[in-house]
Amino acid sequence: MRTVREAGPLVRELREGRAWSQAELARRASVSRTFVIDLESGKASVETSKFMDVFQALGFEIAIRDSETGAVRW
């Protein structure tokens, strides 16, 4: 994933895989349902901290990977 826009379909897929509504994901991530809607639709101006909270609520963490070597830095 290289952009926030690319994250939207992934968030939707992970949320639906857990049979969660957008409201349920929002509650678990402590964000608004509107934020989840914006994220899933690929809105580019989402807040980074909330972006991370959504993935954490889904049981995932964000890693930084060197696009040339593939090495994970964080």
N, C-alpha and C positions, 0 to 999 in steps of 0.2 A: 504494500500500500504506500503510495507516494503523496497522496493528497487527501484532504478531509472529504472531498467529494467521493473518493473511492471507498471511504469508510462506511458511507451510508448503507449500501446494500449488505455489507458484512454485518453491521449492527442489526439490521432488520432480520437477516438470516439467523443470527445467533438468538435474537429475542424470540422469533417465531419457533425456533427449535426447542425453546424452553416453554413454549405455549404461554408466554407472557404477553399481556397487552402493553401498549405504549405507556399507559398509566402505571402499570406494575413496574416496568423498568425504570420509569421516572422516580417512583417512590423508592426503589432499592438503591438508585444512584444519587438520591437527594437532589434531583434536578426537576425542572418543570416538564410537563408533557410536551409543551411547545418546543422545548429544547430538543427532546427526542425526535419530534416530527422534523424539525429543522435539520438535525444531524442525519436522519434517515433519507431526507430528500436531497442531501448533498450541499446544503448551504455552507458556503466557505467561511463564514464569519463566526463560527462557533467558538466559545471560550475553551482554551486548552485545558484548564483544570477540570471543567465539566466533562469534556471529551474523555479525559483519563478516568473520571469517576464512572462514566457509563461502561467502559470496558472492564473496570474493576468489578462493578456490579454483575457483569456477565461472566466473571471468573477468568478474565484475561488480563495480561499486563502488556504494556507497550515496550518494545525493545528497539534500540537504535542499532541498525546494521549498516556496515560499510557497503555501499552499492557496488564497489569494484572488487573487494576481497571476500565479501560475505561475512566478515568477522563481526560478531555482536559486541558492541561497546557498552551497552547498558541494558 
